[in-house]
Every structure is written in structure tokens, then in C-alpha cells.
Amino acid sequence: MIFRATRRVRSKSPVCVKNISAAALSKRRSQDKNSKRPEKRSFLLCLREFHVFFIENKAALSYNIGIKQGVLSMQIDISTFNFDCPVCGAHHGADVKQVVIETGAFSKLEEVAKSLGLNPENAVAVYDTNTTNVVPHRTTAKQEVILPAEDLHANERGVGLLEKMADQCEYFIAIGSGSLTDITRYIAFQRGVPFISCPTACSVDGFASNSCAMTLKGVKTTVYTRMPIAIVADTEILRNSPMKLTRSGFGDMVGKYTSVADWKISGLFGADEFCQNIADIQMKAVREVIDSCALLGEKDPGAYEKLMYGLILSGLAMQMFGTTRPASGPEHHMSHCWEMGVLAHTDALHGEKVGVATLIVSKKYHEVLKQGISYLDTLLPNLEMMPKASLRKVIGEELWPLIEEQNAKDTLEGLTVDIIREKWDELTAIMATIPPYEELLEIYNSIGAMTTMEEIGLSDDLIDKSFMFAPYIRNRFTFMRIMSRKINNEFVTE
């Protein structure tokens, strides 16, 4: 499968953004000469406008699926990801120029580089000690850097290793999965050169993203860098990767059920800009992944091609919107909470944690739906933040200064229970789009994905506490953040 772009749209990429408020995001986009914001319209009007847009552009937005010799072949014109959106008024664009997903794709790496005007002999290829053994042959790059796979993370140590070892070059090639790709992405951005991503496992949804979640000074931080100029994914390599990594990618993607729903809720209350068009692209990515589940265990090439396609679509959605908002919500905040060692630490993979957190969020949200509007009576009328003393006690002294800064201006400021009550029907209609816990559990079991806290190395006793404190890891509008504003909160200390 080969995607080619007809033109390139330059992204605005600040080096590091811990949180982007709705006002800041609006200001940033208003400065973009390609952005043409219309006057503010209602949420339902946006939905109607998108429906008209979709009908008029159905052919351009659709893709064709053909089966040949048991391998799924998908064609898509990537220029359809570059357009002036009639729904939100912004110009959406993606910087990736070419994507190849097929059996034997790795052998086309040099061909892809040359087609982009790059010299294959002036590259630095970055592997880790695992991925050097999975590629069918070595590259012709002038230098190969092999990072230690053990305890390799996208943090100061990982970035420092590559910065120290890599020579100057025309471009980088990241041959690995999530952490290695993010480390390479960061260094390429710092040096002002492009990079090509060669995923060796369907483990995360960030391959096509222009950002990465890095742990800096112990805190999970969104760092806006750059999208790969090309993605070359060899189906043969992907299907022979450990099933544990594949299940992690599955978990990362299923989390979009809750992240997209919370993004819509944020748009409903005017806290964030929301684009139904991008939301639909994101959910299309989820459907691609769900549809691939049954044959993944059988190592079917077509299933892995479809899974990687879905993961790439998710990354494109983030790039088109300009932030991680379409792909990261309460499920990621819980995962980041555990990854930072708040409450407890676990060595489970990112997608495994996101998958389990998604089940928890689904169950909690559907409990609210079952209780009905009387649930609002359990919340503080003005939704005040948890006292700082209570937060500080749990977060810990080392991380507290950064978390305090993150929450300096509460994203729920000005929101009240009465306002929520007025929009209850619209709110609950959005929440109901999240599949119930039992339905998700059936999907998870079909692929053998982790479903319990115990399986990711944590105790069930931490579920409620994680749900209360995770919203403060990232100052982003979510219904989980609203739910943390309880009248009788057992975690509030004097």
C-alpha cells in the first residue's frame, strides 16, 4: 500500500508545550495565514455542516479495498488530508509525503528516500539492540547507531544517547517502535533535518504524529516536533513482531473511543476547538483496528497492514488538528499517571496501560449514564479543584512544582453544575457513544489484550484513586476531571 501527497503543508511546531488552553490554541491558529476562522457556531450546526461536506466529498474521502492473493490492498489519496475545513474553518494539513505499507516495503527504503530528493548514503540509521535483528538487510546509511533496547525511553537519557552518538547527516531513519521513533524524531527536529520512520511493530499510534509524549524531569510532557517525511512499514516485519507489542498498539487505538468522546464534550462546553471531520477520521482509524483483531493472532499480513493503516490515520488526525487532543483523553491521563510513578509504578507497555484505563473510564462513564441527571447532585456546585494540600500529598514533592504549574489555571474554571445540567442531554448523548465495558471486554478478549489492573502490575485498590488524581496530570477538559470534583471526596485530606 502506497500513499503519496500532492503537496506539503508546513506545520507550526513549538518546541515544547505542556498544555495548550483553548484561548492559546485559538490565538496560535489565528496567526496562521492559512487559517480562516468563521464566527462561533453551535455544536449541532457544525455536525450538520459536516454532513453536507461529507456527502459532497464522499468520493475523495473514501478509500478502495481490494483483496488479492489473501493480502489487503488499500489505496488512498493523502491529499485528502490537506483541505480547508467547512466545519471548523481551519486549514488542515499533514506533512508526510509518502507512506508504504506492504510486504517487502523495507527493500524500498532507498527508493523512497531518492524520490524525496534525499541521498541514502548521507543518512544516519537508528536501531536498538532488538531491531537490528528483525530487518531483512542493513541500510546504506553512512552511519548506523544502535541504542540499548533495555530501559530505552523517550526521556533525557534516551535523547542524550542519540545526540552523543549520531553524526551530522542529511536525514535520520528511525528503525524501531515507539520510544526509538520519538527519540529520533526529537533529535531530527533539534537538528533541523527530516526523518523517515520504519516501524518494526504495530505498537503505538504516534508514528505519523508531529508530537511525542516525553518524560522530562519526571513529568509526561507533549513535545511538538515534526512528522516523518515518509513512513515505510514492512508487513513481514510487523507480523513477526511480538504479539505483546501488537496488543499494545491495539490498546492505544481503542482508547480513542474515550478520547474522542471527551474532545466532543470539551467542544460542547466551549473549552476546546472541536472538528467533527477530524473526529470522524480518528474513529475510522479505530474501526480499522477493531476490524483487524480476529486475524492478528494468526499473523495474517492483511490484518497487520490494516492495523498499521489505522495507527497511521490516528497520527494524521493529531497532525491535522495541531495537538494531541483528538487522540489523548482520560485514558491517557491515567496511563501517564502510572508511567510517572504517581500512586504506583508499572513496567507495562504504554498501550497496555491505555487499554486497561479505557475499560475503567468506560465503566465509570456508563455508571453516570445509568444514574442519570441526579448524578450531578454529588458534585460541588462550582466544581472547585481539589485542595492543593491533598494533591501535593499524593503527587509527591519532586513532581509537585510541575503539576502545580500545569494546573495554575483550571480548565474547568467558570463551569458549574447548573451549566452542565442545561446541556445534560447533549452531554449524555456523546458519552453514550463510548462502548459499554462488557462490549469492550469482548473485543479485548478476541485478541488476548490485558483487561485488569493486576495484569498491568497494579492493584484494584488504585482504580478509584487513579481516577481522582489522573485528571491533574494534564490540565485538559475531560468529564473525568469533572467527576473528580465530588462533594464527599474520600481522598481530600485536611
Secondary structure by P-SEA (a helix, b strand, c coil): cbbbbcbbbbbbcccccccccaaaaaaaaaacccccccccccaaaaaaaaaaaaaaaccccbbbbbbcccbbbbbbcccccccccccccbbbbbcccccccccccccaaaaaaaaaccccccbbbbbcccccccccccccccbbbbcccccccccaaaaaaaaaccccccbbbbccccaaaaaaaaaaaaacbbbbbbcccccccccccccccccccccbbbbbbbcccbbbbcaaaaaaccaaaaaaaaaaaaaaaaaaaaaaaaaaaccbbbbaaaaaaaaaaaaaaaaaccccccccaaaaaaaaaaaaaaaaaaaaaccccccccaaaaaaaaaaacccccccccaaaaaaaaaaaaaaaaaaaaaaccccccccccccccccaaaaaaaacccaaaaaaaaacccccccccaaaaaaaaaaaaaaaaccccaaaaaaaaaaaccccccccccccccaaaaaaaccccccccccaaaaaacccccccccc
